[in-house]
Amino acid sequence: MGGRASAASKNKWISKTYDRINLTVPKGDKEAIRAFAAEKGESVNGFINRIIHEAMNKESAEE
């Protein structure tokens, strides 16, 4: 049973623990990204984080 207090507490913890990045994509891409991530068993957030880290690791290895 969550309420306003638990939601506020969770939001406070998230704001202390995570940075937020807004992503803008062309119309129609949002649903395609959501479907692709779901196909892979990932959330959209998890999928985006994974591919960002993979790209960063790949580029670091190439240097």
Buried (B, 14 or more C-beta within 10 A) or exposed (E): EEEEEEEEEEEEEEEEEEEEEEEEEEEEEEEEBEEEBEEEEBEBEEBBEEEEEEEEEEEEEEE
